[in-house]
Amino acid sequence: MNEPPDLSTRRAPLKGATALVRFALIGVVLLVVVGAFGYVGGWFSPNRLTQDRMMDAFEAVGGDHPGFRRNHAKGLCVTGWFESNGNAVALSKAGVFTVGRIPLIGRFALAGGMPSQSDKPATVRSMALRFLPPGGQEWRTGMNNIPVFPVNSAQGFYEQLLAFKPDPVSGKPDPAAVQDFLAGHPETARAMILIRARAVSSSFADSTYNGLDAFRMVNAAGVSVPVRWAVVPLQEFVADSGGQHTEADKNYLFDDLITRIQRQPQQWHLVITVGQPGDPTDDATQPWPEGRRQVDAGVVSIDHVYSEDSSTGSCTDINYDPLVLPAGIEPSDDPLLSARSSAYAGSFTLRADEKQKKAPSAVTPREVLQGPREVQVGGTR
């Protein structure tokens, strides 16, 4: 495999670093920054950052958990379908957008490498989907419930992991390390402001999940346009109450999702945003301007849920590589795409070799089959 070019980003001094460090140390931001989706990794220049060093960094922050994903370790498998309405055919020749229904296999997860972490509202949530249209040209995508990504390069993500690594005694990162990181990454400081301002919902089911990276769609006439996509819930948004949960509620977000899906399918609109000339396609920390054209491509429906320890319906052996794309969807010039692809491959290889050492998942088959006790929609007990 050929190595892609150096993914390091430009550095610039940051004014007012002290103020930025103050808000960076707030727990919610730390959770976002340390865990925010495995959107980085990779085949990097061996003189700068290797795949093994990235895996080591994840383990240094999240701990050693053989058999689990190095990021988004705590998760749940789901299946369902995508019902295309045909609206996106004008944008892309991909078969997934032809009118009709196709199956999908998905995964809901929490960011971070801790497979038994307690569910918390501020922890970044993810939805990964594998669309399976006829003909074998599948589409895989991973999305997060944050508006932008905290960094725009693999090197930046690596440095961020190390800078925000909690001290084993205090449980907090070293303020000096955080200040040094932010001084070299003003793009992260700006992204943090947007991430902290987002509205956090009460459930996996009423969260909006954004693809964050830009791609390009190509239609049958060969016309190519930059795009970003998101899935927007049909379920009513309910803001998180901020209530505290006991140790018995450590899986409350997953319990809520299981209950909802067992009652009825949970659904999201697949919304494609079309970029205009000048919109950044190589920097996931920058949002596109409001008012860009949006196309509702159809509805994602999730109707079955499975523990990752289950022998059926499992997504455990699926690598949600963002570069598994059908004809009609192409990568943009965002360097995180190749980085993510390599990081996912590295994580997949490690956990495949560690299957015999894997501990039971936090969300067990028994919990999925029987459903949690006395769970109310909205994530409360």
Beta strands, then each sheet from edge to edge (+ up, - down):
strand 1: 74-84
strand 2: 100-110
strand 3: 125-131
strand 4: 139-144
strand 5: 209-210
strand 6: 215-218
strand 7: 224-233
strand 8: 266-274
strand 9: 294-306
strand 10: 329-331
sheet 1: 4+ 3- 2+ 1- 9+ 8- 7+ 5-
sheet 2: 4+ 3- 2+ 1- 9+ 8- 7+ 6- 10+
end
